[in-house]
């Protein structure tokens, strides 16, 4: 059984399925859950609602993929490290956005040729 560390109060079943790379989008998650109705278990009970909130202590089973996952709450140290990583990610995104704006403003505008030469 694998542990899944929660950094927030809960995560939805659809989000977990996406994070486990079983599907790529929420729409695919909905379809996946519909196709596998009765084959996905949360705390030994069949579950197919993608919005179902999974919290620390819950156990998710997807036998088709041999997945057995226990959800655990992150420790204070893990949460602090996670928050630092998120803050750094946001800082880098803002920096890249600023740099892209500067590069875009510095590019000389290309002279456009008339679409129909000779036409006025």
Secondary structure, DSSP 8 states (H G I E B T S, - for coil): -EEEEESSS-EEHHHHHHHTTS-SSHHHHHHHHHHTTTS-EETTEE---TT-EE-TT-EEEEGGGTEEEEEEE--HHHHHHHHHHHHHHHHHHHHHHHHHHHHHHHS-------SSTT--
